[in-house]
Amino acid sequence: MYEKGPEIDYTGVAENKMEAAQVLFQTVGEVLGAGARCKVCLDANFYELGGNSLNSVYTVTKLRKQGYVISVAQFVSAKDLKQVLERMRSQDEDSQDGGQENERYSAHMLTKEHKDDAHHMITESFYEKADLEQWLKPNIHREDYKELTDKLWAPLVEKNLSFLVKDKTTNAPVGVALNFDAHDEPEVNIASKLEIVFEFLEHLEGPIRDNKLPLGKGECSAQLYDGNAS
């Protein structure tokens, strides 16, 4: 349970979805807290409620811990919580269908051949959707992401922790995960306004990395993810 959270309204929730809806709505309430802009209900959009890209990942993680699975891509692309609820699956259902899902996609460790695809997905997602980038427009441009990708690419490929996901049917890339050790982040010096984004993230993440995460390399990781798989 959460304290001082937003109002929750289960109107319209089907009986067979009520248990999942209770987990979803209460989790959203816990994550957003008193800062939620309106009541949590089927018609509510997570981002209009006050959510952002960081706490959407946190919400997906908390749902998984309570036995419900939904991908980050499915969560962030949902138009409202009704659609989130429709896309959520219990871990038992997910396990039963896991073989079919695994057959649909294939993962490939990052190589130099993947650079253009990764650059395109990262640019289009973060330029159009990310909260800080939206606030900084028009001072951030698509070309700024090419500069960032160029400077990150060699260390990311060298560390061999990142991967690209493709649809086996079309061979089209549908997601990319750029991973690095939280205590061994590649140094990047950029000239664009994206520097403001990195400074803000460091302000938020630095104390957690330094004081909460296990010390030493190989103990924890960080990730920049994008994908449009549904």
C-alpha positions as CSV (number, residue, x, y, z in Angstrom):
1,M,0.0,0.0,0.0
2,Y,1.1,3.6,-0.4
3,E,0.5,6.8,1.5
4,K,-0.8,10.1,0.3
5,G,-1.1,8.9,-3.2
6,P,-3.5,10.0,-5.9
7,E,-7.2,9.0,-6.0
8,I,-7.8,5.6,-7.6
9,D,-10.9,4.8,-9.6
10,Y,-11.6,1.2,-10.8
11,T,-14.7,2.2,-12.8
12,G,-15.0,0.1,-16.0
13,V,-12.5,-2.5,-15.0
14,A,-13.7,-6.0,-16.0
15,E,-14.0,-8.5,-13.1
16,N,-11.4,-10.8,-14.6
17,K,-8.9,-7.9,-14.8
18,M,-9.6,-6.5,-11.4
19,E,-6.6,-8.2,-9.6
20,A,-4.2,-7.0,-12.3
21,A,-5.8,-3.5,-12.2
22,Q,-5.3,-3.2,-8.5
23,V,-1.6,-4.1,-8.8
24,L,-1.2,-1.6,-11.7
25,F,-3.1,1.3,-10.3
26,Q,-1.6,1.0,-6.8
27,T,1.9,0.7,-8.3
28,V,1.4,3.8,-10.4
29,G,0.1,5.6,-7.3
30,E,3.2,4.5,-5.3
31,V,5.6,5.6,-8.0
32,L,3.9,9.0,-8.7
33,G,2.8,9.7,-5.1
34,A,1.1,13.0,-4.3
35,G,2.5,14.6,-7.4
36,A,0.1,12.8,-9.6
37,R,-2.0,15.4,-11.6
38,C,-5.3,13.5,-11.6
39,K,-6.9,10.3,-10.5
40,V,-5.5,6.9,-11.6
41,C,-8.1,5.2,-13.8
42,L,-8.4,3.3,-17.1
43,D,-8.5,6.5,-19.2
44,A,-5.5,8.1,-17.5
45,N,-2.3,8.4,-19.5
46,F,0.8,7.7,-17.4
47,Y,2.7,10.7,-18.6
48,E,-0.2,13.1,-18.3
49,L,-0.5,11.8,-14.7
50,G,3.1,13.1,-14.2
51,G,5.2,10.1,-15.2
52,N,8.4,10.3,-17.1
53,S,10.9,8.0,-18.8
54,L,12.7,7.3,-15.6
55,N,9.8,6.3,-13.4
56,S,8.1,4.4,-16.2
57,V,11.1,1.9,-16.1
58,Y,10.7,1.9,-12.3
59,T,7.0,1.1,-12.6
60,V,7.7,-1.8,-15.0
61,T,10.2,-3.2,-12.6
62,K,7.8,-3.0,-9.7
63,L,5.1,-4.7,-11.7
64,R,7.5,-7.6,-12.5
65,K,8.3,-8.0,-8.8
66,Q,4.6,-8.4,-8.2
67,G,4.1,-11.1,-10.8
68,Y,3.2,-9.1,-13.9
69,V,5.2,-8.7,-17.1
70,I,5.1,-5.9,-19.6
71,S,8.1,-4.6,-21.7
72,V,9.3,-1.0,-21.4
73,A,8.4,-0.4,-25.0
74,Q,4.9,-1.7,-24.5
75,F,4.4,0.5,-21.4
76,V,5.7,3.7,-22.8
77,S,3.7,3.4,-26.0
78,A,0.4,2.7,-24.3
79,K,-2.1,5.5,-24.8
80,D,-3.7,5.0,-21.4
81,L,-3.7,2.6,-18.4
82,K,-6.4,0.5,-20.0
83,Q,-4.0,-0.4,-22.8
84,V,-1.2,-1.0,-20.2
85,L,-3.6,-3.4,-18.5
86,E,-4.4,-5.2,-21.7
87,R,-0.7,-5.7,-22.4
88,M,0.2,-6.9,-19.0
89,R,0.6,-10.6,-18.5
90,S,1.1,-12.7,-15.4
91,Q,4.5,-14.4,-15.1
92,D,2.8,-17.8,-15.5
93,E,1.2,-16.6,-18.9
94,D,4.5,-15.2,-19.9
95,S,6.4,-18.4,-19.2
96,Q,3.9,-20.5,-21.2
97,D,4.3,-18.2,-24.2
98,G,8.0,-17.6,-23.7
99,G,9.0,-20.1,-26.4
100,Q,6.9,-18.3,-29.0
101,E,8.3,-14.9,-28.1
102,N,11.9,-16.2,-28.1
103,E,11.3,-17.5,-31.6
104,R,10.1,-14.2,-32.8
105,Y,13.2,-12.1,-31.9
106,S,17.0,-12.7,-32.0
107,A,19.7,-10.8,-30.1
108,H,23.0,-9.9,-31.6
109,M,26.0,-8.5,-29.7
110,L,26.8,-5.0,-30.8
111,T,29.3,-4.7,-33.7
112,K,30.3,-1.8,-36.0
113,E,27.7,-3.0,-38.6
114,H,24.9,-2.1,-36.2
115,K,25.9,1.5,-35.7
116,D,23.5,3.1,-38.2
117,D,20.5,1.1,-36.9
118,A,21.3,1.9,-33.3
119,H,21.8,5.6,-34.1
120,H,18.5,5.8,-35.8
121,M,16.5,4.2,-33.0
122,I,18.2,6.2,-30.2
123,T,17.8,9.4,-32.1
124,E,14.1,9.0,-33.1
125,S,13.1,7.8,-29.6
126,F,14.9,10.3,-27.4
127,Y,14.6,13.3,-29.7
128,E,10.8,12.9,-30.0
129,K,9.9,11.4,-26.6
130,A,12.4,12.0,-23.8
131,D,11.3,14.6,-21.3
132,L,14.4,16.7,-20.9
133,E,15.1,16.7,-24.7
134,Q,11.5,18.0,-25.3
135,W,12.1,20.8,-22.7
136,L,15.4,21.8,-24.4
137,K,14.0,21.9,-27.9
138,P,14.8,23.7,-30.3
139,N,18.4,23.7,-28.8
140,I,18.8,20.0,-29.4
141,H,19.1,18.6,-32.9
142,R,19.1,15.1,-34.4
143,E,22.7,15.6,-35.4
144,D,23.6,15.9,-31.7
145,Y,22.7,12.3,-31.3
146,K,25.1,11.3,-34.1
147,E,27.9,13.0,-32.3
148,L,27.0,11.2,-29.1
149,T,26.7,7.8,-30.8
150,D,30.0,8.3,-32.6
151,K,31.8,9.0,-29.3
152,L,30.2,6.2,-27.4
153,W,30.4,3.5,-30.1
154,A,34.0,2.3,-29.8
155,P,34.0,1.7,-26.0
156,L,30.5,0.1,-26.2
157,V,31.6,-2.4,-28.8
158,E,34.9,-3.0,-27.0
159,K,33.2,-3.8,-23.7
160,N,30.9,-6.4,-25.4
161,L,27.9,-5.8,-23.1
162,S,25.5,-4.2,-25.6
163,F,23.2,-5.9,-28.1
164,L,20.7,-5.3,-30.9
165,V,17.4,-7.1,-31.2
166,K,16.0,-8.1,-34.6
167,D,12.6,-9.4,-35.8
168,K,13.5,-12.8,-37.3
169,T,10.7,-12.6,-39.8
170,T,11.7,-9.2,-41.4
171,N,15.3,-9.1,-40.1
172,A,14.5,-5.5,-39.1
173,P,16.1,-4.1,-35.9
174,V,13.4,-3.5,-33.2
175,G,15.5,-2.6,-30.1
176,V,18.9,-1.8,-28.9
177,A,20.4,-1.9,-25.4
178,L,23.6,0.1,-24.8
179,N,25.1,-1.4,-21.6
180,F,28.1,-0.4,-19.6
181,D,29.5,-1.1,-16.1
182,A,28.1,1.5,-13.7
183,H,31.6,2.1,-12.3
184,D,33.3,2.1,-15.7
185,E,31.3,4.5,-17.8
186,P,32.9,5.7,-21.0
187,E,34.1,9.3,-20.9
188,V,32.2,11.5,-23.4
189,N,32.8,15.1,-24.1
190,I,30.1,16.7,-26.3
191,A,29.5,20.2,-27.4
192,S,25.8,20.2,-27.8
193,K,23.0,21.0,-25.3
194,L,22.7,17.2,-24.6
195,E,25.4,18.0,-22.0
196,I,22.7,19.4,-19.9
197,V,20.8,16.1,-19.9
198,F,23.9,14.2,-18.9
199,E,24.7,16.7,-16.1
200,F,21.1,16.3,-14.8
201,L,21.2,12.5,-14.9
202,E,24.6,12.5,-13.2
203,H,23.1,14.7,-10.4
204,L,20.4,12.1,-9.9
205,E,22.3,8.9,-10.5
206,G,25.7,9.8,-9.1
207,P,24.8,9.5,-5.3
208,I,23.0,6.2,-6.0
209,R,25.9,4.8,-7.9
210,D,28.4,5.9,-5.3
211,N,26.5,5.1,-2.1
212,K,23.9,2.4,-2.9
213,L,25.4,0.1,-5.6
214,P,28.0,-2.6,-5.0
215,L,31.6,-1.3,-5.3
216,G,33.9,-2.5,-8.0
217,K,33.6,-3.3,-11.6
218,G,31.5,-6.2,-12.8
219,E,29.0,-5.7,-9.9
220,C,26.3,-3.6,-11.6
221,S,25.4,-2.1,-14.9
222,A,23.6,0.8,-16.5
223,Q,21.7,0.9,-19.7
224,L,20.4,3.2,-22.4
225,Y,17.6,1.4,-24.1
226,D,15.4,2.0,-27.1
227,G,13.1,-0.2,-29.1
228,N,9.7,-0.3,-30.8
229,A,8.9,-3.9,-30.4
230,S,5.3,-4.4,-29.2
